[in-house]
Amino acid sequence: MTVTTSTIPPAPHGPFQPAYLDLIDDLRTALLAQAGELLDGIYLYGSVARGDATPGVSDLDVTLILRHRPAPRDASMLEALRLALAARHPEVSKIDFDIGTRIDALAPRHLHSWGYWLKHHCRCIWGNDLSRCFTPFPPSRTIALAVNGDIVEVLERQAREIEQLRELDTAKLVRRQREAARRLLRATSVLRAEDEPSWPQTLEQHAALFLSSYPAMREQIDFFMRHAGQGGAPDDQFVTRLRAFAGWLQLQLQLQQQQS
């Protein structure tokens, strides 16, 4: 059941799990040593930030806000640092950096994307905590579209990546299927009604809210829910079904635009 609320729940702020404390310290130390002049703030989001990660399975999701746009050498340095951190920390399956700049994060046109993201998902572990620049956001379809407006392109990119992994790396293939399934389930929020008062927090809540409006899609949602969990297996039908759902989603968005 989704949570009905006047404003979206705040970003996580509880204690970190002991299994990740060394990683978080290493992340902060390495970033400051190699990119300190570039950084405005370091944030965590996702399962590690919430304190419900699974060692060896969960990712470490990091948002980096930079003082200015990175030069090519800066981008290369950050990518090398990310890979080095991932190589020496098996307690996470991988490390992702989402990178933005201070000017973009504070721009009025990005209020419902960067503003919402920093306020309700990110916890600052170093630097300027820009989440303090925003008041809590009420649930809205505007936010869902701002955050997931490129979902069809994202799902197609993930489909191509999965195709390239077939028969090469089973563990990575399963992980990529899981990531794509989770992204798809969260992105169903783009079809929420503008006056919907709830704001899903879990995949189960996203699925339930979506199915309340589109019950005929239950079989498809059940398929992706199975692949969104741990312990999945490679599925030859996954890419086909991912693309089919993305195409259906694109059609629904076009219909909504025509009706508005």
N, C-alpha and C positions, 0 to 999 in steps of 0.2 A: 504494500500500500504506500503511495507517495505521501510526502510530507507537505501539508498545507501550511503556508506561512506568509506573513505580510512582506517579509524580506527573505532573501536567500540565506541559508545558514552560513555562518562565518567560516573562514579558512581554519584548517586544523591548527591546534596550538598545544596539544598535550606533549608528554615526554616522548623522546625518540626511543625506539627499541635498542637495547644494549648491543645487539648484533650489528648495528649500523653506526655506532658512535665513532669507531676508528675510520670508517669510510668517510663520514661527514667531515671529520677533522682533516683527513688527507685531502679531500676535495677543496675545502676552504684554504688550507695552507698552500696547495699547489697552485690554485688560481691566483691567490694574492702574490705568490712569488713570481709567477710568470706573466700575469696579466693585471696586476694591481692598478697600474696607471690607466687601464682601459675600463675598469669595472666601476659601475655605480652601485650595483647591488647583486647579491647572490640569493636565490630563493629555491626552495624545494617544493614540489607538489606531488600528488599521487600517493601510492601506498606507504612509502617511507615517511613522507610528511605526515600522513594520517596516523602512523604507528600500527598499521595492520599488514605490513609486508611479510612475505614468506622468503626466508633466506635461501639463496640459490635459485629462486624462481622469479621473484619480483625484479622490476627494473628500478634504477635510480633516475628520477625525472627532475631535471634542473632547469630553472629559468635564469638566464643571465641578462641583466639590464646593463648596457654599456653607456659610457658617457658620450660617445659619438659613434658613427658608423665605422665598422672595422675595415681596415685596409686588407687587401688579399693576404698579406703576410700575417696579419692578426687572425684572420679566419683559419689559416693553415695552422697557426700555433695553437689555437683553441681546439681544433680537431685532433691534433697530435696529443694534446693534454688529455682530452676525453678518452682516446684510445688507450693511453698509458694507464690512466686510472682504472679503466675497465679490466685491463690485463692483470692488474695486481689486486683486484677485489672480486674474488669468486662469490662473495655473498650476494651479488646482484647478477642477473643474467646479462644486463647491458646497462650502459649509461647514455642518456639522451640529454642534449643541450638544446633548449629553445632560446633563441637569442633575439633581443630587441634593443632599442635605444631609449634613453630617458625621454627624448623629445617626442618619439612616437608613442611611448606609454602614456604620456600626459596630454597628448593632442586630443582636443574635443571630439574629433571624428573617430577616435579609437576608444571612446568612453565605454561602449558596450562590448568591446573585445578585450583590449589590454586592461582597461579599468576594472571590468568585471573579473577578469582572470586573476589579477593581482590581489583584489579585495577578497575574493571568495575561494581561491584555490592555493595561493602561494604563501609560504611562510618564510620570512627573511631570516637568513642565517649570518648575513654580513652586509654592511653598507646602509644606504638610504632605503628605508622601508616605504616605498611609494604607495603601499596599500593604505597608508594613513591619509593619502590625498583624496580618498573617495569615501562617500557614505555608502552604507549597505544598499544593494540593488534589490528591487522587487522582482519577482518572477516575470519574465516576458519572452515572447517569441522573438523580439528584436535581438535579445542577447543570444538566443539559440542560433539565429541566422548569422549574427556577427561572428560567432565562434566557429560555426560549422558551414558557412556559406560556400566553401570550396570542397564540400564532402565528396561530390561525385568525382572530381579530379583526384582527390586523395585516395579514394577507394580504387580507382583505375591504376594509380601508381603502385598501390599495395598489391593489386592483382598481378601486375607485371613482375614485381619483385618475387612473389610466390612462384610464378611460372619459372623463373630463373633458378629457383632452389630445388626444383623437383629432381629427385634421385641423387642429389648432391649432399645434402645435409639435413637429415631427418629432424634432428632436434631444433635446428633453426627454422625449418619449414613449419613445424608445429607452433613454434613461438610466433612466427609471422602470421599464421592463420589466427592465432589467439588475439594478436594485436588488431588485426583487421576486423574480426568479429566484434571486439569490444568497441572499436571506433564506430562501427556501423550502428551498434545498439544505442550508443550515446547520441549519435547524430540524428536518430529518429525524432529528437526533440524539435527539429526544424519544422515539423508538421503539427506541433502543438497549437492549440487555439490561443489567440492573443489574450483572452480573459481567463485562461487556465490558472488557478491559484496555487497549484502545487509545483514543487521543483524537485524532480527525482535526484536521489543521491547515489543509488546503487544501480547496477545493470538490471536487476530484477524490477526495480521501480520504473526504470526507463521502458522496459518491455511491457509492463502492466499498463502504463499510461498510453503507450502507442496502441496496444491491442484494444483498449477501451474505445478507440475511434476506428481502428482497422482490424476487426476480429478475423476477417478472412485471411489475414497474413500470419496467423498463428503458427502454421507449419514452418514457414520461413524463419520466424523469430525463434522458434524452438531449436531449429538447426543451428543458428548462430549462437544461441545461448549455450548449446553443448560445446561448441568450439571456443567459446569465450572462457570456459573454465579450465582448470588445470588437468593434466593427464589426458589431453586429447591425442589424436592420431592423425597422420596425413590423410587427406581426403581428396580423391581425384575430382570430385564434384565441387570443391570449395570455390575455385576461381569462377567457374561458370555461374554458380549461385550468387557469388558476390557481385559479379557484373550485372546479373539479372535484377538484383535488388537495387543496385545503384541506378540502373535505367528506370526502374519503377519509381524510385525516389525522385529522380529528375523530372519525370512526367508529372508527378503530384505537385512539385514545386511550380512547374510551369502552369498547371491548372489553377493553383492558388493565385499566382500573379495575374492571370487573366480575369479572375473573379474579383480581384481587389480594385 
